[in-house]
Amino acid sequence: MANVQTQTTIIPHNQEPYVSRIYPSESELDIKLQNAAVAHVAWRKRTFKERMEIGHKFVSVFKAIGDDERKALHLELTLQMGRPVSQVPGEIRGFLSRAEYMLSIAESCLSDVSLKDTDAPGFRRYIKRESLGLVFVIAPWNYPYLVTINSVLPAIVAGNAVLLKPSPQTPLAAERFVNALHKAGVPEDLVQVLHLSPALTSYVVKHKLVDFVSFTGSVVGGQTVERAAVEAVGFKGVALELGGKDPAYVRPDADLRYTVAELVDGAMFNSGQSCCAIERIYVHESVYDEFVTQYVDLVKVIVLLGLDSCGAHIPHQKKYILGDPTKPETSLGPVVSLASAEKIRKQVADAGEVPPVSLALHRPHEASSQGGCYGSHS
């Protein structure tokens, strides 16, 4: 953060400033929320069919992106959060696939529920689903398209207004996302991007016009959101999707060659920055030694992108290549911040004191020794 009025996104792999945004004042926020509330009144009156058509058009807008703009989108996300540019298309494909699936189930999820089978004579009972109002979505940086679609598209199709607060690390992803919605026909006041400080985020959570809060992120962040919602006047709906602690178990009958490769990838894809990343592995004692040997051998083949000490170009036949995420051959990029990298370095240092871990190769990335966002790996 440059100061309390602005936020600046720092490129993870070179620590250079990329883009800055100015925070609104509380009075400016009040106006934005009021405009969203007015837009919601009109939007909820639109037919379900009309809202669905706009939802499908939103998907079409993204699919119609030309090659040059698509490449710009991929590089843009890489510069914001550090994922190798070659892996960004996977998130975009997943995001579009998820959007199409949610649209396919929208009618069954939003239709009235008949209770006629249990009605008493003279009674007609049913459950009618109506929009909530203003939905405040707080999205993370690790998969900004894939996670944002989970809350924003269903909220819009259901007839709500949406206020989207992206991570300061990925502001452009949110702006591109919302711009596509506007191109598809969603009114501008109905869906807005809000770049906010922590204090302003709590202000919006507590705001009387906000009816529901959807948060995806850390446990600490979720606790802050929940606390603010509880302190607000009245009652708000809150949905919290927080960090995972995901183990894997290797059975004695596992195909180790397949299993090892999958678990290494599960731990290292997106530089381990996934809510479902493998964080610990339990291995049956009958295959433990062989599993460790194969796992260590695969981790050892991680190479550093660039030139070796003799100036010869390093061959890129290895699966995992750690380096500049803007280069197409890179498959492992930096972590998102200096704080994250430092935490990993400490974990590696602590683990290095345990004898079994010494089986793995400990080799810091060049940027690691310079205090960058590349952690040592072992």
Long-range contacts (C-beta under 8 A, 24 or more apart in sequence): 1-168, 1-197, 4-197, 7-168, 7-171, 7-195, 7-197, 8-168, 9-80, 9-168, 9-169, 9-170, 9-171, 9-172, 10-337, 11-79, 11-80, 11-82, 12-81, 12-82, 12-325, 12-333, 12-334, 12-335, 12-336, 12-337, 12-373, 13-82, 13-324, 13-325, 13-326, 13-333, 13-334, 13-367, 13-372, 13-373, 13-374, 14-372, 15-338, 15-372, 15-373, 18-79, 18-80, 19-80, 19-171, 19-172, 21-168, 21-171, 21-195, 22-195, 23-195, 23-196, 23-197, 23-200, 24-194, 24-195, 24-196, 24-200, 26-200, 26-203, 29-194, 29-200, 29-203, 29-204, 29-207, 30-207, 32-163, 32-192, 32-194, 33-134, 33-163, 33-204, 33-207, 33-209, 33-210, 34-209, 35-189, 35-192, 36-134, 36-161, 36-162, 36-163, 36-189, 36-190, 36-192, 36-209, 37-133, 37-134, 37-161, 37-209, 38-189, 39-161, 39-187, 39-189, 39-190, 40-131, 40-133, 40-134, 40-159, 40-160, 40-161, 40-190, 42-187, 43-131, 43-159, 43-160, 43-161, 43-187, 43-190, 44-130, 44-131, 44-159, 44-160, 46-159, 48-106, 48-107, 48-110, 48-157, 51-156, 51-157, 51-159, 52-103, 52-106, 52-107, 52-157, 53-185, 54-156, 54-184, 54-185, 54-186, 55-99, 55-103, 55-106, 55-153, 55-156, 55-157, 55-184, 56-103, 57-184, 57-185, 58-99, 58-153, 58-180, 58-181, 58-183, 58-184, 58-186, 59-96, 59-99, 59-100, 59-103, 60-184, 61-180, 61-183, 61-184, 62-92, 62-95, 62-96, 62-180, 63-96, 73-176, 75-326, 76-172, 76-173, 76-176, 77-144, 77-145, 77-170, 77-172, 77-173, 78-325, 78-326, 78-333, 79-326, 80-141, 80-144, 80-169, 80-170, 80-171, 80-172, 80-173, 81-141, 81-142, 81-144, 81-169, 81-170, 81-336, 82-271, 82-325, 82-333, 82-334, 82-335, 82-336, 82-373, 83-270, 83-271, 83-325, 83-333, 84-325, 84-327, 84-330, 84-331, 84-332, 84-333, 85-325, 85-326, 85-327, 85-328, 85-330, 86-328, 86-329, 86-330, 86-331, 87-269, 87-270, 87-331, 91-143, 91-145, 91-146, 92-145, 94-146, 95-145, 95-146, 95-149, 98-146, 98-149, 98-150, 99-149, 99-153, 102-149, 102-153, 102-154, 102-157, 103-153, 103-157, 106-154, 106-157, 106-158, 109-154, 110-157, 110-158, 129-158, 130-159, 131-158, 131-159, 131-160, 132-158, 132-160, 132-211, 132-212, 132-237, 133-160, 133-161, 133-209, 133-210, 133-211, 133-212, 134-160, 134-161, 134-162, 134-163, 134-209, 134-210, 134-211, 134-212, 135-160, 135-161, 135-162, 135-163, 135-210, 135-211, 135-212, 135-213, 135-214, 136-162, 136-163, 136-165, 136-204, 136-205, 136-210, 136-212, 136-213, 136-214, 137-162, 137-163, 137-164, 137-165, 137-214, 138-165, 138-201, 138-213, 138-214, 138-215, 138-216, 138-217, 138-221, 138-225, 139-164, 139-165, 139-166, 139-167, 139-170, 139-174, 139-216, 140-167, 140-216, 140-217, 141-166, 141-167, 141-169, 141-170, 141-336, 142-270, 142-273, 142-274, 142-275, 142-336, 143-270, 143-274, 144-170, 144-173, 144-174, 144-177, 145-173, 145-177, 147-216, 148-173, 148-174, 148-177, 149-177, 150-216, 151-214, 151-216, 151-239, 152-177, 152-181, 152-191, 155-212, 155-214, 156-181, 156-186, 156-190, 156-191, 160-212, 161-189, 161-190, 161-191, 162-190, 162-191, 162-192, 163-192, 163-194, 163-204, 163-210, 164-191, 164-192, 164-193, 164-194, 165-193, 165-194, 165-195, 165-196, 165-201, 165-204, 166-193, 166-195, 167-217, 168-195, 169-336, 169-337, 171-195, 198-224, 201-225, 201-228, 202-228, 205-229, 205-232, 205-236, 206-231, 206-232, 206-233, 207-232, 208-232, 208-233, 208-234, 210-236, 211-236, 211-237, 212-236, 212-237, 212-238, 212-239, 213-237, 213-238, 213-239, 214-239, 215-239, 215-240, 215-241, 216-241, 216-242, 217-241, 217-242, 217-243, 218-242, 218-243, 219-243, 241-275, 243-275, 244-275, 244-276, 244-277, 244-279, 245-279, 245-280, 246-276, 246-277, 246-278, 246-279, 247-278, 247-279, 247-280, 247-281, 247-282, 248-278, 248-280, 248-281, 248-282, 249-281, 249-282, 249-283, 249-284, 250-281, 250-282, 250-283, 250-284, 250-287, 250-291, 251-284, 252-284, 252-286, 252-287, 254-287, 256-287, 256-290, 256-291, 256-294, 257-294, 259-291, 260-291, 260-294, 260-295, 260-298, 261-298, 263-295, 264-295, 264-298, 264-299, 264-320, 268-320, 268-332, 271-332, 271-333, 271-334, 271-335, 271-336, 272-335, 273-335, 273-336, 273-340, 292-356, 292-359, 296-359, 296-360, 296-361, 299-360, 299-361, 299-377, 299-378, 300-360, 300-361, 302-332, 302-377, 304-363, 304-365, 304-366, 305-329, 305-330, 306-366, 322-365, 322-374, 322-377, 334-367, 334-372, 334-373, 334-374, 335-373, 335-374, 335-375, 336-373, 337-373, 338-371, 338-372, 338-373, 340-373, 340-375, 341-368, 341-372, 341-373, 341-374, 341-375, 344-375, 344-376, 345-375, 345-376, 348-375, 348-376, 348-377, 348-378, 351-378, 352-378
